[in-house]
Amino acid sequence: MKHFEKIQSDMYQAMKSGEKETANTLRNVLAKLKDKQIEKRTDLTQEEEIKTLQTMVKQRKESIDLYQKGGRHELVDQETKEMDIINSYLP
């Protein structure tokens, strides 16, 4: 199963179980993958999906560093949770 389908399935499950934060994170991941697919004008390969997920993790790490420097601990926690969710889909 491609990452896209697994993420989509997990998002629906999170929505059904009331996990809003997880559902929102997965919704954002799906939107990013769809954007890449539209940009490419064809389906993404698994390698491209993984690369996109890795880019999203890297962005979260950079945000966490900036938020820590700015003393925004609530945002650090939020970004860390999102990064952990995205990381769970990487091999």
C-alpha beads as a LAMMPS data file, in Angstrom:
LAMMPS data file: protein, C-alpha beads

91 atoms
90 bonds

1 atom types
1 bond types

-500.0 500.0 xlo xhi
-500.0 500.0 ylo yhi
-500.0 500.0 zlo zhi

Masses

1 110.0

Atoms # bond

1 1 1 0.000 0.000 0.000
2 1 1 1.323 3.402 -0.936
3 1 1 1.919 5.943 1.802
4 1 1 -0.869 8.149 0.467
5 1 1 -3.542 5.480 0.931
6 1 1 -2.242 4.513 4.388
7 1 1 -2.244 8.153 5.531
8 1 1 -5.731 8.680 4.115
9 1 1 -7.035 5.583 5.885
10 1 1 -5.418 6.654 9.164
11 1 1 -6.877 10.157 8.798
12 1 1 -10.404 8.762 8.458
13 1 1 -9.816 6.558 11.495
14 1 1 -8.544 9.546 13.508
15 1 1 -11.603 11.559 12.479
16 1 1 -13.942 8.764 13.567
17 1 1 -12.210 8.375 16.925
18 1 1 -12.190 12.141 17.589
19 1 1 -8.423 12.666 17.428
20 1 1 -8.597 16.171 15.979
21 1 1 -4.886 16.950 16.160
22 1 1 -3.879 13.747 14.376
23 1 1 -6.619 14.160 11.778
24 1 1 -5.566 17.756 11.058
25 1 1 -1.901 16.793 10.723
26 1 1 -2.719 13.941 8.364
27 1 1 -5.053 16.201 6.382
28 1 1 -2.158 18.647 5.909
29 1 1 0.150 15.824 4.840
30 1 1 -2.384 14.630 2.266
31 1 1 -2.801 18.161 0.946
32 1 1 0.964 18.477 0.485
33 1 1 1.137 15.126 -1.306
34 1 1 -1.768 16.102 -3.569
35 1 1 -0.072 19.424 -4.367
36 1 1 3.088 17.571 -5.390
37 1 1 1.003 15.196 -7.490
38 1 1 -0.735 18.085 -9.252
39 1 1 2.590 19.834 -9.782
40 1 1 4.043 16.687 -11.343
41 1 1 0.822 15.948 -13.279
42 1 1 1.083 12.227 -12.523
43 1 1 0.999 9.911 -9.516
44 1 1 3.910 10.121 -7.111
45 1 1 6.241 7.197 -6.695
46 1 1 6.877 5.854 -3.208
47 1 1 10.299 7.505 -3.263
48 1 1 8.717 10.869 -4.066
49 1 1 6.169 10.408 -1.291
50 1 1 8.955 9.595 1.173
51 1 1 10.982 12.602 0.033
52 1 1 7.960 14.868 0.551
53 1 1 7.407 13.447 4.041
54 1 1 11.095 13.945 4.861
55 1 1 10.849 17.559 3.724
56 1 1 7.861 18.092 6.006
57 1 1 9.780 16.621 8.962
58 1 1 12.731 18.898 8.208
59 1 1 10.428 21.927 8.136
60 1 1 8.991 20.928 11.522
61 1 1 12.493 20.610 12.998
62 1 1 13.403 24.079 11.753
63 1 1 10.176 25.492 13.195
64 1 1 10.847 23.829 16.536
65 1 1 14.300 25.440 16.698
66 1 1 12.853 28.864 15.954
67 1 1 10.020 28.471 18.454
68 1 1 12.448 27.344 21.161
69 1 1 14.594 30.418 20.566
70 1 1 11.478 32.567 20.779
71 1 1 10.237 30.924 23.975
72 1 1 7.028 29.633 22.351
73 1 1 6.828 26.322 24.193
74 1 1 3.199 25.617 23.256
75 1 1 4.152 25.808 19.579
76 1 1 7.196 23.615 20.187
77 1 1 4.890 20.958 21.632
78 1 1 2.488 21.226 18.707
79 1 1 5.231 20.997 16.071
80 1 1 6.856 18.080 17.919
81 1 1 3.586 16.131 17.900
82 1 1 3.108 16.823 14.180
83 1 1 6.695 15.781 13.447
84 1 1 6.203 12.517 15.371
85 1 1 3.030 11.743 13.426
86 1 1 4.727 12.384 10.080
87 1 1 7.820 10.430 11.146
88 1 1 5.669 7.380 11.811
89 1 1 5.083 7.048 8.049
90 1 1 8.748 7.080 7.141
91 1 1 10.581 3.769 6.747

Bonds

1 1 1 2
2 1 2 3
3 1 3 4
4 1 4 5
5 1 5 6
6 1 6 7
7 1 7 8
8 1 8 9
9 1 9 10
10 1 10 11
11 1 11 12
12 1 12 13
13 1 13 14
14 1 14 15
15 1 15 16
16 1 16 17
17 1 17 18
18 1 18 19
19 1 19 20
20 1 20 21
21 1 21 22
22 1 22 23
23 1 23 24
24 1 24 25
25 1 25 26
26 1 26 27
27 1 27 28
28 1 28 29
29 1 29 30
30 1 30 31
31 1 31 32
32 1 32 33
33 1 33 34
34 1 34 35
35 1 35 36
36 1 36 37
37 1 37 38
38 1 38 39
39 1 39 40
40 1 40 41
41 1 41 42
42 1 42 43
43 1 43 44
44 1 44 45
45 1 45 46
46 1 46 47
47 1 47 48
48 1 48 49
49 1 49 50
50 1 50 51
51 1 51 52
52 1 52 53
53 1 53 54
54 1 54 55
55 1 55 56
56 1 56 57
57 1 57 58
58 1 58 59
59 1 59 60
60 1 60 61
61 1 61 62
62 1 62 63
63 1 63 64
64 1 64 65
65 1 65 66
66 1 66 67
67 1 67 68
68 1 68 69
69 1 69 70
70 1 70 71
71 1 71 72
72 1 72 73
73 1 73 74
74 1 74 75
75 1 75 76
76 1 76 77
77 1 77 78
78 1 78 79
79 1 79 80
80 1 80 81
81 1 81 82
82 1 82 83
83 1 83 84
84 1 84 85
85 1 85 86
86 1 86 87
87 1 87 88
88 1 88 89
89 1 89 90
90 1 90 91
